Amino acid sequence: MRSNLPKVLHPIAGCSMLEHVINTAEKLNPQKIVVVAGHGIEHVKQQLSESSVTIVEQAEQLGTGHAVDQALPVIDDADQVLVLYGDVPLIKDSTLNELIQLQPNSGIGLLTVKLDNPMGYGRIIRNENNEVTQIVEQKDANEEQLKVTEVNTGILCASAKSLKDWLSNIDNNNAQGEYYLTDCIAMAAQGAGVQACHPTSAIEVEGVNSRVQLAQLERRYQEAKALELLEQGVTLLDPARLDIRGELKCASDVLIDVNVIIEGSVTIESGATIGANVILKDCTVGQDSVIKPNTMVEDAVIGKQCSVGPFARIRPGTILEDEAFIGNFVETKKTVLGKGSKASHLTYLGDANIGQGVNVGAGVITCNYDGANKFVTTIEDGAFIGSDSQLVAPVTIGRNATVGAGTTVTKDIPAEDLCISRTPQKLISGWQRPVKETTKSKKNEEKQ
């Protein structure tokens, strides 16, 4: 990976590969999840600090068999053990459930896959009865074995007691000088047997050993998510230009334009339109609302039939009630904008409670911060805030009150009143604007 970051912590869709595997494992309702880590274990511990997983150290990297052996002391003999890999992030829980059900009582359930190009993988060797008898690693395989296209994914299921017995009898007499977990297959084949099943797609079991492979899996992950949306009745103007880096719940008849990024937990309701280059993070977009291009919505609730953007920033704590309108270059933070209210352009609304049917003009600012504390601005139903006004919180603009353009409001305004704070306009006759000096004039001055 050419990185100081442990391989399994590199992200796909905004989540580390290791976390993808853990999240999938959690869907199986396991009694315990054990993470075996060697290189960069401190980074692993830090990333999983809020997780309930058990982390054990593999001080020396002596192979997959050795790695599993490090985990067995914290696992009861009676437990059923599923072995997964932190750099195989796209495995599905449905595939794993099938594998778990398949595993013989004292034998091994093994996940295998057929590849057009099996280079680098351990080959699955079967007997004349089509039973799995052993796995031969690439470097240890002979010419005939290398022709086999069915390969080992490394994912298997077995009883803890059986694994302990098998691992105590394997050696590292191989080309790598490592203890192979795959050596347990031959032992199981001589006893309770090995049952193999396959994933629905080879992409589930593809691993990552380079940034090139990481990028390839990223695109495959996004392709799968886009396909799910299309099958749900969502229109994607270009399925190849959508990035989902979290969880998206999307109703039918939603339209999503190109280069949209989804982060965290996002819900988009029926009939909504998401414009190009929009970022949605931990938010809800209501029915028939439109998020116009180049807009960012974070930790906010957008009601029904709202219009937001283009080039708007909706920050955490914002609630736009039904039919609210936010125009270009408007920023909101911890603000409620009431039904039918609008701020059309070039405005900052922070820590504000705004009622219904309010018009906020261009260049309006709620001055919510005095350098130490935040204060709330309240604008009641039907108020009109003229352009280029500053509302110095804490302040309340009464129902149907009007703030004239260019006004600085520092005190509450009663309902129905007009507030204007401007200096008297002055006219100066004969005023001459300064004229830009020519280059010749400047040179003459320099000589003098």
N, C-alpha and C positions, 0 to 999 in steps of 0.2 A: 504493500500500500504506500510505501515511501512516506511514512507518517509517524509522529510520536504517539498518536492515538491508537490504542489497541484496535485491531481490525474489526472486532464484533461491535465496537461502539460507533463505527461509521454509519451515517444515517441513510435510510431509504424512506422517502415520503415523510421526512421530518422526524422520524423515529429511528433510534439505533437498531441495527439488525438484531442484536441481542434482545431488545425490548419487544420486537416483533415476535420472536420465538417464545418469549415468556408470556406475552399476551395470548398467543395461540394455545400454549400449554394450560393457561388458566381456564380456558373454555372447557377443558376436560374435567374440571373440578378435582384436581389432584389433592392428595393429603399433604404433599410437600413438593416444592420445586428446589432442586439443588443445582447451583451454578458452579462449575469447576473452572477456575481461572488461573492462569500462570502469568505470562507477560502482561504487565500493566494492570495487575490486580487492584491496585489502589484506585485507578480510574474507574474500574468496574464497580468497586465498592461505593465510590462516590455517586455514580450514576444510579445505583440501585439502593441508595441510602433510605429511601422511603418505601421500598418494596419489602414484602414478607419472605422473600426467597432466602435460602441458606447458601452462603458462599464458602466454598472450600478451596484451598490452594493446591495447585500442582506445581511444586517448587521446581521440579525438573520436567521438561517436556519429553517424555519417553514413549509417546504414542497414545492411541485412542484407548487401548486396553488399560494402560496405566492411568489415564485420566478418569475412566469410569471407576477404577479401583479406589481412587481417592475419595469418591463420593459414597461408596458402599458402607463405610463405618457409621454414617449418620442415617442409614436406611435399614429398616427391620427386615429380617429374613423372609417374612411372610408377604412382603410388599411386592407388587408388580411394578417393574421399572421400565419406563419409556426413555430411550436415549435419543436426544435431539442435539442439533449443532447450532451454535450461535452465529455462524456465517451462512446459514441456510434459512433465510428469513421469510420465504413465501409459502412454506408448508401450510396446508389447510387442516383445520381441526376435524373435518369430515374424513379426510384420508387417515388421520391418526386414530380416530374412533374405529374405523374399519380394521386397522392394524391391531389395535388392542383386543378387539373381539376375536380376531383370527388366531392370536397366539395360543399354542398348545399349553397345557397346564405346566409342564416342566420343560417345555421346549422354547423355541424362539419364533416370534412373528417378525418377519423381515420385509422391509420395503425395498423393492428393486425397480429398475426402469430400463427400458430398451432405448438405446441411443444410436443414431446414425454414425456418430463419431464417438466411440467409447474411450478414446485416448485419455490416459491418466487415471481411469477408474479401475477399481477392483472388479474382476470378472466373476459372474455367478456360474458355478460349475454344477451341472445336473447329471444324474445317472440315466440309465436306459428307461427308468420309470418316470422320468421328468421330475425327480425329487432333488431338491437342493442338497448337495453334499459338502461343498466348501466354497470359499471365496479366495481367489488368487489375486494378489495386488499386481499392478502393472509391471513393476520392476522385477517381480518374481515369476511372471507368467512366461510359459513357453510359446512357441510360434503358433501352435494350434489353439491354445487358450486365448491368445490375443485376438483371434477371429470372433470370439464371442461378443455379441452386442448387448446382452443383458448384464447390467452392472449393479454394483452395490451402492446404495445411497448413504449407508452408514446409520440409518434410522432403524432401530429395532426395539422389540419389546420382549422381556423375559422376567422370570421371577428373580428376586434379589438373591435368594439362596443359590439358585443355579449359576448366576453370574459369579458369585463369590467362589464357587467350586471350580468353574471353568477358568477364571482368571488366575487362580492359584496354580494352574497347571500349564499355562502358556509360557513361551520363552521368546527371546528377541533374536533368534537365529534366522535373520532375513536380511535383505539388501539394505534396509533402512536402519537396522539395529534397534528396532522399536518393538514394543509389545502391542500387537495388533488385536483389537477387539474382534476383528473378523475371524480370528483363529477359533473363537468360541463356536462358530457355525459348524465346523467339522465335528466337534465334540457333541453338539446338540443333535446333529444328523445321525450319529451312532446310537442315540438314546431316544428321547421323546420326539425328536424330529423338528424340522424347520418348515414353516408355512409362509409363503411369500405372497404379497399383493403389490399392486402398482398404484401410483398417483394418477389422477385424471389427466394431468399434464406434466411434462418433464420440467416445466418452469418451477414447479413446486419444490423440486429437490436440487435446483441449481445453487451452487455455492459461490462465494466471492473470494478471490485471491488477488484482485487488482482493482484499481479505480475504474478501469475500462469495464470490467465485469459488474462493478457496482452501478455504473451508469446504465448498463444494459438492463439490469434487474429493475432499476428505477423506472425505466420506460415500460418494461413489461408489467410492472405493478400498476402504473398509470393507465396502460391500455386496458387492463382487466377492470379497473374502476370505471373507466369511460364506458366500457361495454355494459356493465351493470346498469349505469344510468340510462343508456340508450334503451335497454330492455325494459326499464321502468317507465318509459314514455317521456324522457327528457330530451330536448333538442340540443345537441352540441354542434356548433357551427364548424368546429374542427376538433374531433376527438383526440387528435395528437397534441393539441395545445391546451391541455387542462392539467393542473397539478393539484391533487388532493393529498394534503399532509395532515390529515386528521380524520374525523368522521363527518360525513355529509348525509343528511336525511333530506331527500329531494322529492317533492310531489310530481305528478305528471303535468305535462303542458308547461313546464319551465323551459326557458330558453337561456342558454349560456354561451356567450361569445368567446372569442379566443383569448388565450393567455390569462385566464382566471386562476387565482390561487386560493385554495380552501385550507384553512388552518384551524386546529382545535375542533370544537364541536359546532357545526353549522346546520341550520334548518332553513330550507327554502320552500315556501308554500306555493300552491298551484297558481299558474298564470304569471308568476314573477319573471322578470327579464333581468339578466345580469350582463352588463356591458363588457367590452374588451378591457383587459388590463386591470380588472377589479380584484382587490384582495378582501376576502371575507374571513374573519377570525372570531370564533366563539360568539356567534350572533344568530339572530333570526330575521329572515326577510319575509314579510307578510304577503298574503294573496294579492296578485295583480300589481305588486309594486315594481318599480323600475330603478335599478342601480346603474347609473350611466357610467361611461368609460372613465378609467383612471381614478376611481374612487376607492377609499379604504374604509371598511366598517369593522370595528373591533369591540367585542364585549358590549353589544348594543342590541336593541329591539327595534325593528322597523315594522310599523303596522301595515294595514291593508291600504292599497292604492296610494302609496307614497311615491314620491319622486326624489331621488338623491343624486346630486352630481350634475355634470361631470366635474372631476378634480375636487371632490369634497373629501373631508376627513371626519369620520364619525368615530369619536373616541369613547373609551369605556364609560359606562353609566348613562349613555344616551338612550332615551326612549322617544321615538317618533310615533305619535298616535296616528290613527287612520287619516289618510288624505293630506298629511303634512308634506311640505315642499322644502327641500334643501337644494340650493343652486350651486353654481360653480365657485370654487375657492371659499367655501364655508367650512368652518371647523367648529365642532361641538364637543363638549366634555361634561359629563354628569348633568345633562340637560334634558328636561321633558318639554317637547314641542307639541302643543295640543292639536286636536283635530282641526284640519284645514288651515293651520298656521303656516307661515312661509318666511324663509330667510333666503332671498334669491341669489345673493352674491356678496363675496368679499366681507365676510362677517365672522366674528368669534363669539360664540355663546358658551360660556363656562359657568358651571354651578348655577343654573337658571331653571326656574319653573315658569313655563310660558303656557298661557291658557289657549282657548280655542279662538280661531279667526283672527289671530294677531299677524300684523305685517311688520317685519323687521327689515329696514332699508339697508342699502349698501354701506359697507364700512362701519357698521355698528359693532361696538365692543362692550361686553359686560366685564367691567374691571373687578375681577373676583379676588384679587390677591394684593394684600398690602405690604408684601415683603416678608410677612411672618405667618399670616393666617388667611384662610379662604372664607369668603362670605357669599351668600346667596342673593341673586336678583330674582324678584318675582314680577312677572308681567301678566296682568289679568286679561280676561276675555275681551277681544275686540280692540285692544290697544293698537296704536300706530306709532312706530318708532322711526323717525326721520333719519335720512342718510347721515353718516359720519357723526353719529351721537355716541357718547360714552356714558354708560350707566355704572356709577361707582357704588358697588355693593358695600353693605347691605342696603337695598333700596327696593321700594315697591311702586310699580306703575299701575294705577288704578284701572278699573274696567272702563273701556272705551276712551281712555285718556290718549292725548296726542303729544308726542315729543317732536318739536320742530327740528329740522335738519341742523346739524352742527352744534347740538346742545350737549352740555355736560351736566348730567343729573346727579346730584349729591343728596337730595332729600326726596322723600316720598311724594308722589303726585296723586292727588285725589281723583276719583272717578270722573270722567267726562271733561276734565280740565286740559288746557293746552299749556305746555311748558316750553319756554324759549330762553336760552341763555347765550346771547350774542352781543358783541360790542357793536356800538352804532357804526353804520357804514360811513366811511369817509371818502370824499372825492378830492383829488389833488389835480388841479388844472395845469396843463402844460408839462406834465411829467414826461421825461425822456428816459427811455431804457438805455442802460449802458451799451456801448458799441464795442465789439471785439476789435482790439488793436491789430493792425496789419503787421506782418513780419518786418517790413521796412521801417515802420515806426519804432518797433522794439530795438532794432539794430542801431537806429540813431540815438535812442536813449542810452544804450549801452556805451556808445562812443563818448557821449557827454559825461 
